């Protein structure tokens, strides 16, 4: 692939870097899930072997401590990568305002008809 000018080359490099960041995030997320399932399984198993009931073993804080603290890091990585608006999207606020304005307009029309 030949890049024809400086701007296209810069855009290509930026896009490639973004893809690499996304790939690293998803890899980190997969490792987080796999490792934490394994740790949780081993802790629950150990607690059961020590005579605890399943509920005691499962709801032990130690079982989920790694999920919580490592999860905080995952959340910050996601916020850095996707931005603070990744839950609602970039245009969510504008679309929501337009939707609410349409609803108000519909209410006014209905009231005028009655």
C-alpha positions in Angstrom: 0.0 0.0 0.0 1.4 3.3 -1.0 0.5 6.4 0.9 0.3 9.4 -1.5 0.8 12.4 0.8 1.9 13.4 4.2 -1.6 13.9 5.6 -2.7 10.4 4.5 0.4 8.9 6.0 -0.2 10.7 9.3 -3.8 9.5 9.3 -2.7 5.9 8.5 -0.1 6.0 11.4 -2.8 7.4 13.8 -5.3 4.7 12.7 -2.7 2.0 13.0 -1.8 3.2 16.5 -5.5 3.2 17.5 -6.0 -0.3 16.2 -3.0 -1.5 18.3 -4.4 0.2 21.4 -7.8 -1.5 20.8 -6.1 -4.8 20.3 -4.1 -4.4 23.5 -7.2 -3.4 25.4 -9.2 -6.5 24.3 -6.2 -8.7 25.0 -6.0 -7.2 28.5 -9.7 -7.7 29.0 -9.5 -11.3 27.9 -6.6 -12.0 30.2 -8.5 -10.3 33.1 -11.5 -12.5 32.6 -9.6 -15.8 32.2 -7.2 -15.2 35.1 -9.9 -14.0 37.4 -12.1 -17.0 36.7 -9.2 -19.2 37.5 -8.3 -17.3 40.7 -12.0 -17.3 41.8 -12.3 -21.0 41.1 -9.2 -21.9 43.0 -10.2 -19.7 46.0 -13.7 -21.2 46.1 -12.3 -24.7 45.8 -9.8 -24.0 48.6 -12.5 -22.6 50.9 -14.8 -25.5 50.2 -12.0 -27.9 51.1 -11.5 -26.0 54.3 -15.1 -26.8 55.3 -16.9 -23.7 54.3 -20.3 -23.9 52.7 -20.6 -22.9 49.0 -22.2 -19.6 50.0 -19.4 -18.8 52.4 -16.8 -19.7 49.9 -18.4 -17.9 47.0 -19.3 -14.7 48.8 -15.9 -14.3 50.5 -14.4 -10.9 49.8 -11.1 -12.5 48.8 -12.8 -14.3 46.0 -13.7 -11.0 44.3 -11.0 -8.6 45.5 -8.8 -9.2 42.5 -11.8 -8.7 40.2 -12.6 -5.4 41.9 -9.1 -3.9 42.0 -7.9 -5.1 38.6 -11.3 -4.1 37.2 -10.7 -0.5 38.3 -7.6 -0.5 36.1 -9.6 -2.0 33.2 -12.2 0.8 33.6 -9.6 3.5 33.5 -8.0 1.9 30.5 -11.4 1.8 28.7 -12.1 5.5 29.6 -8.7 6.5 28.3 -9.2 4.5 25.1 -12.9 5.2 24.3 -13.2 8.6 26.1 -15.7 9.5 28.8 -18.7 9.4 26.4 -18.2 5.7 25.4 -21.3 4.6 27.2 -23.6 7.2 25.6 -21.8 7.8 22.3 -20.6 11.1 20.9 -24.0 12.3 19.7 -26.1 10.9 22.5 -26.6 14.3 24.2 -27.7 16.0 21.0 -30.1 13.1 20.0 -31.6 13.1 23.5 -32.2 16.9 23.4 -33.9 16.5 20.0 -36.0 13.6 21.3 -37.2 15.5 24.4 -38.0 18.6 22.2 -40.1 16.4 19.9 -41.9 14.9 22.9 -42.7 18.4 24.2 -43.9 19.4 20.8 -46.1 16.3 20.5 -47.6 17.1 24.0 -48.4 20.7 22.9 -50.1 19.4 19.7 -52.2 16.9 21.6 -53.3 19.6 24.1 -54.2 21.9 21.3 -56.4 19.2 19.7 -58.3 18.6 23.0 
